[in-house]
């Protein structure tokens, strides 16, 4: 617990500075984080499979560097990437098979694609305000769920995947995130973007649902780790594990918030 707190104390100011600076600094650091996350994924899958790592890294790097273009031509990008990977499988067969190809493409999509929605939201109108909804939904939910579970957690949420998570904790996390989102929105809009203050109910609702979704992001990562028989994806953050261990819920939350803001609040985030 002490390691987790110390890591958070050091890491949170860095995240605040990074988000405040925005693109291109955020894009550069985000790309590095995505590559580290992909490396963690490939490292644990290599115990059973043989992903074509150098192609995966190339796909992830190209995606992150040109994510705005990729969002407009995602079908073309994914199709070309898949064809290249299948050609790579043919040229190296039987060293690499179809499972290796699937895992190779999964990493840049799971880490690179989902993480890039942070860049999209930050670069959009009201981005300096909206981007924090991602972290409130994910990390706020995680914190509130932890303490709620400690206080009154009795019923297991997913006994096999995560024995310590409880239904009470998940509910507490969602409610806590909603409360934080309300306080954040009301406070922020007192000084900037007062028009967004009129949408506070919608924003709180989006964060509430996102907080529930973040639990699935964490459990999905747990399912992957259990399948591959590892405890953590990495050890870069003392007490928190690796990049994927720390960002697993954000990978689920970021795209949902982007889509919800466009569909419900009417913001033009996705070109």
C-alpha positions in Angstrom: 0.0 0.0 0.0 2.9 2.4 0.8 4.5 1.8 -2.6 1.1 2.5 -4.3 0.7 5.8 -2.4 4.3 6.9 -3.1 4.0 6.0 -6.8 0.7 8.0 -7.0 2.2 11.0 -5.2 5.1 11.1 -7.7 3.0 10.1 -10.8 0.0 12.3 -10.4 1.8 15.6 -10.8 3.6 14.3 -13.9 0.2 13.3 -15.4 -1.3 16.7 -14.6 1.7 18.4 -16.3 1.5 16.2 -19.3 -2.2 16.7 -19.8 -1.8 20.4 -19.3 0.9 20.6 -22.0 -1.3 18.7 -24.4 -0.1 17.8 -27.9 2.5 17.2 -29.3 4.2 16.5 -25.9 1.2 14.3 -24.9 1.4 12.5 -28.2 5.1 11.8 -27.9 4.9 10.5 -24.3 1.7 8.7 -25.1 3.4 6.9 -28.0 6.2 5.9 -25.7 3.7 4.6 -23.1 1.9 2.7 -25.8 5.1 1.0 -27.0 5.9 0.0 -23.4 2.5 -1.4 -22.9 2.8 -3.4 -26.2 6.2 -4.6 -25.0 4.7 -5.8 -21.8 1.9 -7.7 -23.6 4.3 -9.3 -26.0 6.7 -10.2 -23.2 4.0 -12.2 -21.3 2.6 -13.8 -24.5 6.0 -15.0 -25.5 5.8 -17.6 -22.7 3.3 -19.6 -24.9 3.3 -18.0 -28.3 5.6 -16.2 -30.8 4.1 -12.8 -31.8 5.8 -11.0 -34.7 6.9 -8.2 -32.4 8.8 -5.9 -34.8 5.7 -5.7 -37.1 3.5 -5.0 -34.1 5.7 -2.2 -32.8 5.8 -0.7 -36.3 2.0 -0.8 -36.6 1.6 0.7 -33.1 4.1 3.5 -33.7 2.7 4.4 -37.1 -0.8 4.5 -35.6 0.1 6.7 -32.7 2.1 9.2 -34.9 -0.7 9.6 -37.4 -3.8 8.8 -35.3 -5.9 11.6 -36.7 -5.5 10.1 -40.2 -5.9 6.6 -38.9 -9.3 7.5 -37.4 -10.5 8.6 -40.8 -9.1 5.6 -42.6 -9.2 2.9 -39.9 -10.5 0.2 -42.3 -7.7 0.7 -44.8 -5.0 0.8 -42.0 -6.3 -2.3 -40.3 -6.7 -4.2 -43.6 -3.1 -3.4 -44.8 -1.7 -4.2 -41.3 -3.5 -7.6 -41.4 -2.3 -8.4 -44.9 1.3 -7.5 -43.9 1.1 -9.7 -40.9 -0.3 -12.6 -42.9 2.5 -12.3 -45.4 5.0 -12.2 -42.5 3.4 -15.5 -41.3 3.8 -17.1 -44.7 7.4 -16.1 -45.0 8.3 -17.4 -41.5 6.0 -20.4 -41.3 6.1 -22.7 -39.3 7.9 -20.4 -36.8 4.8 -18.2 -36.7 1.2 -19.3 -37.0 -2.3 -17.6 -37.1 -2.4 -17.3 -33.3 0.9 -15.4 -33.4 -0.6 -13.1 -36.1 -3.8 -12.5 -34.0 -1.7 -11.6 -30.9 0.6 -9.4 -32.9 -2.3 -7.3 -34.2 -4.2 -7.3 -30.9 -1.5 -5.4 -29.1 -1.5 -2.2 -31.2 -5.3 -2.3 -31.3 -5.7 -2.9 -27.6 -3.0 -0.5 -26.4 -2.4 1.9 -29.3 -6.0 2.4 -30.6 -7.8 2.6 -27.3 -5.1 4.8 -25.7 -5.2 7.3 -28.6 -8.7 8.4 -27.6 -7.0 10.4 -24.8 -5.2 12.4 -27.5 -8.4 12.8 -29.4 -10.3 14.2 -26.5 -7.4 16.4 -25.3 -7.1 17.9 -28.8 -10.8 18.6 -29.2 -12.8 21.7 -28.2 -13.0 21.8 -24.3 -10.3 19.2 -24.3 -8.5 20.5 -21.3 -11.7 20.1 -19.3 -13.1 16.9 -20.8 -9.9 14.8 -20.8 -9.9 14.6 -17.0 -13.3 12.8 -17.1 -11.3 9.7 -18.3 -9.1 9.7 -15.2 -12.0 10.5 -12.9 -13.9 7.5 -14.3 -11.0 5.1 -14.2 -8.7 6.0 -11.3 -11.4 7.7 -9.3 -13.5 4.6 -9.6 -10.6 2.4 -8.6 -9.9 4.5 -5.5 -13.5 4.7 -4.4 -14.1 1.1 -5.1 -11.1 0.1 -3.0 -12.2 1.9 0.1 -15.8 1.0 -0.3 -14.9 -2.6 -0.6 -12.7 -2.4 2.5 -15.5 -0.9 4.5 -18.5 -2.9 3.4 -17.6 -5.3 0.6 -19.2 -8.7 1.1 -20.3 -10.1 -2.2 -17.6 -11.1 -4.7 -17.8 -9.3 -8.1 -15.7 -11.8 -10.1 -14.4 -14.5 -7.7 -12.2 -16.3 -10.3 -10.8 -13.3 -12.1 -10.3 -10.9 -9.1 -11.2 -12.4 -5.6 -10.7 -9.1 -3.8 -13.2 -7.1 -5.9 -16.8 -6.8 -4.5 -20.1 -5.8 -5.9 -20.4 -3.2 -3.1 -17.0 -1.8 -4.1 -18.0 -1.6 -7.8 -21.1 0.3 -6.9 -19.2 2.6 -4.5 -16.7 3.3 -7.2 -19.3 4.3 -9.7 -21.1 6.5 -7.2 -17.9 8.0 -6.0 -16.7 8.8 -9.5 -20.1 10.4 -10.3 -19.8 12.7 -7.2 -16.2 13.6 -8.1 -17.3 14.4 -11.7 -20.1 16.6 -10.4 -17.7 18.6 -8.1 -15.1 18.8 -10.8 -17.5 20.0 -13.5 -19.2 22.6 -11.3 -15.9 23.9 -10.0 -14.2 24.0 -13.4 -17.1 25.7 -15.2 -17.1 28.5 -12.6 -13.8 29.7 -14.2 -14.0 28.4 -17.8 -16.6 27.0 -20.2 -19.7 28.0 -18.3 -21.8 26.4 -21.1 -20.5 23.0 -20.1 -21.9 23.6 -16.6 -25.3 23.3 -18.2 -24.5 19.7 -19.2 -23.4 18.6 -15.8 -26.1 15.9 -15.5 -25.1 14.4 -18.8 -21.4 14.5 -17.8 -22.1 12.9 -14.4 -24.1 10.2 -16.1 -21.3 9.5 -18.6 -18.8 9.2 -15.9 -21.0 6.9 -13.8 -21.4 4.5 -16.7 -17.7 4.8 -17.5 -16.8 4.0 -14.0 -18.8 0.7 -14.3 -17.1 0.0 -17.6 -13.7 0.6 -16.1 -14.3 -2.4 -13.8 -14.7 -4.5 -16.9 -11.5 -3.1 -18.3 -9.6 -4.2 -15.2 -11.3 -7.6 -15.2 -10.5 -8.1 -18.9 -6.8 -7.5 -18.2 -7.1 -10.0 -15.3 -8.6 -12.6 -17.7 -5.7 -12.1 -20.1 -3.1 -12.4 -17.3 -4.8 -15.5 -15.9 -4.9 -17.1 -19.4 -1.1 -16.4 -19.8 -0.4 -17.4 -16.2 1.2 -14.1 -15.0 0.4 -11.9 -12.0 1.3 -8.5 -13.6 2.1 -7.3 -17.1 5.2 -5.4 -15.8 6.9 -3.8 -12.8 7.6 -0.2 -14.1 5.3 1.3 -11.4 6.1 0.1 -7.9 3.0 -1.3 -6.2 0.9 -0.9 -9.4 2.6 -3.3 -11.8 3.2 -2.3 -15.4 1.7 0.2 -17.9 -1.1 -2.2 -18.8 -1.8 -2.9 -15.1 -2.2 0.8 -14.5 -4.0 1.8 -17.7 -6.2 -1.3 -18.2 -9.4 0.5 -17.1 -8.5 3.7 -19.0 -8.2 1.6 -22.2 -12.0 0.8 -21.8 -13.0 4.2 -20.6 -11.3 6.6 -23.0 -13.1 5.4 -26.2 -16.5 5.2 -24.5 -16.2 8.8 -23.1 -15.3 10.0 -26.6 -18.2 8.3 -28.2 -20.6 9.3 -25.4 -19.6 13.0 -25.5 -20.2 13.1 -29.3 -23.5 11.2 -29.2 -25.0 12.5 -26.0 -23.5 16.0 -25.4 -23.2 16.7 -29.1 -19.4 17.5 -29.3 -17.6 16.9 -32.5 -14.7 14.7 -31.2 -14.4 12.0 -33.7 -13.7 13.2 -37.2 
